[in-house]
Amino acid sequence: MKQHAENFPAVARDATETVTTATPFVPASPITTIPTFADLPPLPVALLPTPTRQYRQRRKARRATFAAGTPRRMPIPPPVIAGTRVLKWQWNPEAGEIGVRAAFLPGHILPGPKDARIAIEGIAPVIPNVLGDLIATPNTAAFDAIHTFTLVRQVVTMFQHALFPTSVPWQWNGRGNTEPIHLFPRAGDSMNAFYSRKEQALKFYAFTPPGALLDAPPVYTCRSQDIVAHETGHAVLDGLKPNWILTANPPQTGALHESFADLTAIFLTLTQPEQVAAIVTQTKANLHNKLFLADLVEDLGMALGRPTGLRNVENELTLGLVGTEVHDLAQVFTAAIYDILADIVAFELKPNRDPAAAVYSSAEYVCSLLVRAIKAAPDDHATFVDVVNQMLRVVELDEKPVQYRNYIRNRFALRDVVVSPTPLSADHVAGKTLEAKVQDAPEAVQTRYGCCGTLQQPQYSGEDTVAPEIEEFVRGLSGASATAGKRAG
């Protein structure tokens, strides 16, 4: 397939250019292979005001009407809100396709883009226009840089709000180190994306889907909201619990890491108002109807042969049905958290309340509940039951209705994570600690073959995979020298 670049509107890069209207999208041929971003009809980039020559002339003419020293009609200037408008890729549930969406990022953003916590690398810096907005043509490196920066910024903001006033650090941050995380939207060619503590980076690669035509455009992992949010979730959790990512922990600890990353992608979707409104319409505000996940198919999910995207909440798994593979274990925890969220939404729905507001606020609360419970859990060898008991403690401290505690206990009991000392139809006793039903064996070892690129990085195993080969090579050099010395003698 060809990159249909001609279907994208021209974008004003300076004050002398104008924005044209997008031409109708006409496929070059029937789609017989995996669709890509290039095949999807774009939305007009004129979603945002773009400075044109006419705009500049009008602004100058308006200023000229005020003589020097003439007071303005508004003696009290309005407050100035620092921030930048951006464009990004986002799934459009109503249209069933990837489209261009506008977003506002408060705060100061430097060319790159870059801020105090995040810096784009490996791509020529993107310069804001005269309005201070970051606008670029879709399907370009600059657009991917803006999109990736925006998603990571939104994830950090989401967790920062959940933990306020506590900061959300990167693993290397301390009083003397405020180094940002480095984002590589186009890190190279590979079917991979991962967080690297050693490189202090998030890296996203591009690949050609297996079986695609020779001239098929590559799929860029940075364009998937799920992938970017997932890998950023690993980075956030590594800052909060640096030991959890290491393979020396029990399998359930590794599963908490993978589950947190999956839940980060889910929460990011459910804390975007326009996405929530579409989901409420599709599900009639019943989040137990998980069919909407099938509609949130992203380009990368299809390219990887996963028609329901990259989320792992559609399952009936229990701890008794999985082994020590971290990804399988994670699906148990992820599904339980999602079902708790759905229960809370159902409880909070009232006839006189906007259902989208109920979903939005419930998702925001469960996100906060989870991250606070994780922060309070043990720093090493944490298990599912450790986080469950902390969740029960947090909702009690928040003075939430007893039903919240019931939902937490019941969903994890049904997944064989905890044992309830009372019938699930009875209220959970305040302050009661639950016991684990299925635990990791004392000598259980994590396996990570089903996990994302992050958890398969050798740096988290505590072993240098090439060290043995280097040592053998050095021994071989020493032996060769000794043999040569004897022959010379």
C-alpha positions in Angstrom: 0.0 0.0 0.0 1.1 3.5 -0.6 1.3 6.2 2.0 -1.7 8.4 1.0 0.1 11.6 2.0 -1.8 13.6 -0.5 -5.0 13.0 1.6 -3.6 14.9 4.6 -4.2 18.7 4.7 -1.3 21.1 4.4 -0.1 22.3 7.7 1.0 25.9 8.4 4.5 25.8 9.6 4.9 29.6 9.8 2.9 32.7 9.6 2.8 32.8 5.8 1.1 29.4 5.1 -2.5 28.6 5.3 -4.5 25.4 6.1 -6.3 23.7 3.3 -9.2 21.3 3.6 -8.6 17.6 3.5 -9.6 15.9 0.3 -12.0 12.9 0.5 -10.3 9.6 1.3 -10.4 7.2 -1.6 -8.6 3.8 -1.1 -6.2 3.0 -3.9 -7.5 -0.6 -3.9 -9.6 -3.0 -1.8 -7.9 -3.6 1.5 -6.5 -7.1 1.4 -3.8 -6.7 4.0 -3.5 -5.2 7.5 -4.7 -1.6 7.5 -2.3 1.0 8.7 -2.5 4.6 9.7 -1.7 5.7 6.2 -4.9 4.0 4.9 -7.2 5.8 7.3 -9.2 9.0 6.5 -7.6 11.9 8.4 -9.5 14.6 10.2 -8.7 18.2 9.2 -5.6 19.5 10.9 -7.5 22.8 11.1 -8.9 21.4 14.4 -6.6 24.0 15.9 -6.3 27.6 15.0 -3.1 28.0 13.0 -1.4 31.4 12.5 -1.8 32.6 9.0 -0.8 35.8 7.2 -4.3 37.2 7.6 -4.3 36.4 11.3 -1.0 38.3 11.8 -2.2 41.3 9.7 -5.4 41.5 11.7 -3.5 41.3 15.0 -1.2 44.1 13.9 -4.1 46.3 12.7 -5.9 45.8 16.0 -2.9 46.9 18.0 -2.5 50.0 15.8 -5.9 51.2 16.8 -4.6 51.9 20.3 -2.5 55.0 20.6 0.5 55.0 23.0 -0.8 55.4 26.5 -4.4 54.7 25.7 -6.0 52.6 28.4 -7.5 49.3 27.4 -11.2 48.6 27.9 -10.3 45.7 30.2 -8.3 47.2 33.1 -7.8 43.9 34.8 -6.0 41.4 32.6 -7.3 37.9 32.6 -5.1 35.2 34.1 -2.6 33.6 31.7 -2.7 29.8 31.6 0.5 28.5 30.2 0.1 25.5 28.0 0.3 24.0 24.5 -2.2 22.6 22.1 -1.2 19.5 20.3 -2.4 17.0 17.7 -2.2 13.2 18.3 -3.4 9.9 17.0 -6.4 8.5 18.8 -8.9 5.8 18.2 -12.3 7.2 17.3 -15.0 4.7 18.6 -17.8 6.5 16.7 -16.1 6.3 13.4 -14.3 3.0 14.1 -11.0 4.3 13.0 -7.8 6.0 14.0 -8.1 9.8 13.6 -6.4 13.0 14.6 -7.4 14.5 17.9 -6.6 17.8 19.5 -5.4 18.0 23.2 -4.3 20.7 25.5 -1.2 20.2 27.7 -0.9 22.7 30.6 2.5 24.0 31.7 5.6 25.0 29.9 6.7 22.9 27.0 10.0 23.5 25.2 11.0 22.8 21.6 11.6 19.0 21.1 9.0 18.7 22.6 10.5 18.6 26.1 9.5 19.5 29.6 11.0 19.0 33.1 10.1 15.3 33.1 10.1 14.1 29.5 12.4 14.7 26.5 12.0 13.5 22.9 15.3 12.2 21.4 16.4 10.8 18.0 14.2 13.2 15.9 14.8 16.8 14.8 13.3 19.1 17.5 9.8 20.2 16.8 9.4 24.0 17.2 6.1 25.5 18.5 4.4 27.9 16.1 3.8 31.6 17.0 0.7 30.6 19.1 2.9 28.2 21.1 1.2 25.1 19.7 2.8 22.0 18.4 1.3 21.2 15.0 2.8 18.8 12.4 1.6 16.9 9.4 0.3 13.3 10.2 2.5 10.4 9.2 5.7 12.4 9.8 8.4 12.0 12.4 7.5 15.4 13.9 3.8 14.3 14.4 5.0 11.0 16.0 7.2 12.9 18.4 4.4 15.2 19.5 2.0 12.3 19.8 4.4 10.1 21.9 5.3 13.1 24.1 1.6 13.8 24.7 0.7 10.3 25.7 3.6 10.0 28.2 2.7 13.4 29.6 -0.9 12.3 30.1 0.1 9.1 31.8 2.4 11.0 34.2 -0.2 13.6 34.9 -2.8 10.9 35.6 -0.6 9.2 38.3 0.6 12.5 39.6 -3.0 13.5 40.3 -3.6 10.1 41.9 -0.6 10.5 44.3 -0.7 14.3 44.9 1.1 15.9 46.6 3.7 13.0 46.4 5.8 13.2 43.2 5.9 10.5 40.6 9.7 9.9 40.1 11.6 8.1 37.5 13.8 5.3 39.0 17.0 7.4 38.8 15.5 10.6 40.2 16.6 11.8 43.6 17.4 15.1 45.3 20.5 15.5 43.1 19.2 14.0 39.9 16.1 15.3 38.1 17.0 13.9 34.7 13.9 13.4 32.5 13.0 10.2 30.8 14.2 10.1 27.1 11.6 9.1 24.5 12.6 7.6 21.2 9.5 7.5 19.0 11.5 6.1 16.1 14.2 4.0 17.7 14.8 1.7 14.8 13.4 -1.3 13.0 12.1 -4.1 15.2 8.8 -5.5 16.4 9.5 -4.1 19.8 8.9 -1.4 22.4 10.3 -1.2 25.9 11.3 0.8 28.9 15.0 0.7 29.7 16.2 1.8 33.2 19.8 1.6 32.1 19.3 4.0 29.2 16.7 6.1 31.1 14.5 5.8 28.1 11.3 4.6 26.5 12.0 3.2 23.0 9.5 2.6 20.3 10.3 0.7 17.1 8.7 0.3 13.6 8.2 -3.0 11.7 6.5 -4.4 8.7 3.7 -6.9 9.7 4.4 -10.5 8.8 2.8 -11.4 5.5 2.3 -7.8 4.4 3.0 -6.7 0.8 6.6 -5.7 0.0 5.7 -2.0 -0.4 3.5 -2.0 2.7 4.3 1.0 5.0 5.8 0.1 8.4 3.8 0.0 11.6 5.1 2.4 14.2 4.6 1.2 17.8 4.7 4.8 19.1 1.4 5.4 17.4 -0.5 2.9 19.5 -1.9 4.5 22.7 -2.0 1.1 24.3 1.7 0.4 23.7 2.9 3.9 24.8 0.8 3.9 27.9 1.8 0.3 28.7 5.5 0.9 28.5 5.2 4.2 30.4 3.3 2.3 33.1 6.4 0.1 33.6 8.5 3.2 33.9 6.2 4.8 36.5 6.0 1.7 38.6 9.8 1.3 38.4 10.1 4.7 40.0 7.7 3.8 42.8 8.9 0.3 43.4 12.4 -0.2 42.0 12.8 -3.8 43.1 9.6 -5.1 41.6 10.9 -5.3 38.1 13.7 -7.7 39.0 13.3 -11.4 38.3 14.6 -12.3 41.8 11.0 -11.7 43.0 8.2 -14.3 43.1 6.1 -14.7 39.9 3.2 -12.6 41.4 5.5 -9.6 41.8 6.4 -9.6 38.1 2.7 -10.1 37.3 1.9 -6.9 39.3 4.3 -5.1 37.1 2.8 -6.3 33.8 -0.7 -5.9 35.1 0.0 -2.3 36.2 1.2 -1.5 32.7 -2.0 -3.0 31.2 -4.2 -1.1 33.6 -2.3 2.1 32.8 -3.5 1.8 29.2 -7.1 1.1 30.3 -7.2 4.0 32.8 -5.7 6.4 30.2 -8.7 5.5 27.9 -11.3 5.8 30.7 -10.0 9.2 31.8 -10.4 10.8 28.4 -13.9 12.3 28.3 -14.7 11.8 24.6 -13.6 8.2 24.9 -15.8 7.7 28.0 -18.8 9.2 26.3 -18.5 6.8 23.3 -18.0 3.8 25.7 -21.1 4.7 27.7 -23.1 4.8 24.5 -21.8 1.4 23.3 -22.3 -0.3 26.7 -25.3 1.6 28.1 -22.9 2.4 31.0 -22.5 -1.3 31.8 -18.7 -1.9 31.8 -19.2 -5.6 32.5 -20.3 -5.6 28.8 -16.7 -5.8 27.6 -17.7 -5.8 23.9 -16.5 -2.2 23.6 -12.9 -3.5 23.9 -13.3 -5.2 20.6 -14.2 -1.8 19.1 -11.1 -0.2 20.5 -9.0 -2.1 17.9 -5.8 -0.2 17.3 -3.5 -0.4 14.3 -0.7 -2.1 16.1 -3.1 -4.7 17.7 -4.3 -5.7 14.3 -0.8 -5.9 13.0 0.1 -8.2 15.7 -2.9 -10.4 15.1 -4.8 -9.3 18.2 -8.3 -8.1 17.0 -9.2 -7.0 20.5 -6.3 -4.7 20.9 -3.6 -5.2 23.5 -5.7 -5.2 26.7 -6.1 -8.3 28.8 -9.3 -7.9 30.7 -11.5 -10.2 28.7 -10.9 -13.5 30.5 -12.3 -15.8 33.2 -8.9 -16.8 34.6 -8.2 -17.7 38.2 -4.9 -18.2 40.0 -5.6 -22.0 40.0 -5.6 -22.0 36.2 -2.3 -20.3 35.5 1.3 -21.1 36.4 4.4 -19.0 36.8 4.3 -17.2 33.5 4.1 -13.5 34.4 1.8 -12.4 31.6 -0.8 -15.2 32.4 -0.7 -14.3 36.1 -1.1 -10.6 35.2 -4.3 -11.2 33.4 -5.9 -12.5 36.6 -5.1 -9.3 38.5 -6.0 -7.0 35.6 -9.4 -8.6 35.1 -10.2 -8.4 38.8 -9.4 -4.7 39.0 -11.5 -4.0 35.9 -14.5 -5.9 37.3 -14.1 -3.9 40.5 -14.3 -0.7 38.4 -17.4 -2.0 36.6 -19.0 -2.8 40.0 -18.3 0.7 41.3 -19.6 2.3 38.2 -22.9 0.4 38.6 -23.1 1.4 42.2 -22.5 5.1 41.4 -25.0 5.3 38.6 -28.0 7.4 39.6 -31.0 8.4 37.6 -30.2 12.1 37.9 -26.5 11.7 37.2 -24.7 11.8 33.8 -23.5 8.2 33.3 -20.4 9.4 31.5 -19.5 11.5 34.6 -20.0 8.4 36.8 -17.7 6.3 34.6 -15.1 9.0 34.4 -15.0 9.7 38.2 -15.1 6.0 39.1 -12.1 5.3 36.7 -10.2 8.2 38.2 -10.9 6.9 41.7 -9.9 3.2 41.0 -6.7 4.4 39.3 -5.9 6.4 42.5 -6.9 3.5 44.7 -4.6 1.1 42.9 -1.5 3.3 42.7 -1.8 4.3 46.4 -2.3 0.6 47.4 0.8 -0.4 45.4 2.8 2.4 47.0 1.9 1.1 50.4 2.7 -2.5 49.5 6.0 -4.2 50.4 9.1 -3.1 48.5 10.2 -6.7 47.8 8.5 -10.0 47.1 5.0 -8.3 46.9 2.1 -10.6 46.1 -1.5 -10.0 44.9 -2.9 -10.4 48.4 -0.5 -7.6 49.7 -2.0 -5.2 47.2 -5.6 -6.4 47.9 -5.3 -5.7 51.6 -3.9 -2.3 51.0 -6.8 -1.5 48.7 -9.2 -2.5 51.4 -7.4 -0.2 53.8 -7.4 2.7 51.4 -11.1 2.6 50.7 -11.8 2.5 54.4 -9.5 5.5 55.0 -11.3 7.3 52.2 -14.6 6.5 54.0 -16.1 4.9 51.0 -19.3 2.9 51.3 -18.9 -0.7 52.5 -19.9 -1.9 49.0 -16.5 -0.8 47.8 -14.8 -3.2 50.2 -17.2 -5.9 49.2 -16.4 -5.5 45.5 -12.7 -5.8 46.2 -13.0 -8.9 48.4 -15.5 -10.6 46.1 -13.7 -10.1 42.8 -10.4 -11.3 44.1 -12.1 -14.2 45.9 -13.7 -15.3 42.7 -10.2 -15.2 41.1 -8.8 -17.5 43.8 -6.5 -14.7 45.1 -8.0 -14.4 48.6 -10.1 -16.4 51.0 -13.1 -14.7 52.4 -13.8 -15.7 56.1 -17.5 -14.7 55.6 -20.0 -15.4 52.7 -19.6 -13.1 49.8 -23.1 -12.0 50.3 -22.2 -10.5 53.7 -20.4 -7.2 54.2 -16.7 -7.2 54.6 -15.7 -6.5 58.2 -13.8 -3.2 58.5 -10.1 -3.7 59.3 -10.2 -7.4 58.4 -7.1 -8.7 56.6 -7.6 -11.4 54.0 -5.5 -14.4 53.6 -4.1 -15.7 50.3 -5.9 -18.7 48.6 -3.3 -19.5 46.0 0.3 -18.5 46.6 3.6 -18.8 44.7 5.6 -21.9 45.6 8.6 -21.0 47.9 11.1 -21.7 45.1 8.9 -20.5 42.2 10.8 -18.8 39.4 9.3 -16.2 37.1 9.0 -16.9 33.4 8.5 -13.9 31.1 8.2 -15.3 27.6 4.7 -13.9 27.1 5.5 -10.4 28.4 6.3 -7.2 26.6 9.7 -6.0 25.6 10.3 -4.3 29.0 10.2 -7.4 31.2 12.3 -9.4 28.8 15.2 -7.0 29.1 18.3 -8.8 30.5 19.1 -5.8 32.7 16.3 -6.8 35.1 17.5 -10.3 35.6 20.6 -9.2 37.5 22.7 -11.1 35.0 25.0 -10.0 32.2 24.0 -12.4 29.5 27.3 -12.0 27.6 29.6 -12.1 30.6 30.1 -15.9 30.6 31.1 -15.7 26.9 33.6 -12.9 27.6 35.1 -14.8 30.5 35.5 -17.9 28.3 37.1 -15.8 25.5 39.6 -14.3 28.0 40.5 -17.7 29.3 41.0 -18.8 25.7 43.4 -15.9 25.2 45.3 -16.7 28.4 45.6 -20.4 27.3 46.8 -19.5 23.9 49.5 -17.2 25.4 50.7 -19.9 27.7 50.9 -22.5 24.9 52.8 -20.1 22.7 55.3 -19.4 25.5 56.0 -23.1 26.0 56.6 -23.6 22.3 58.9 -20.6 22.2 60.9 -22.0 25.1 
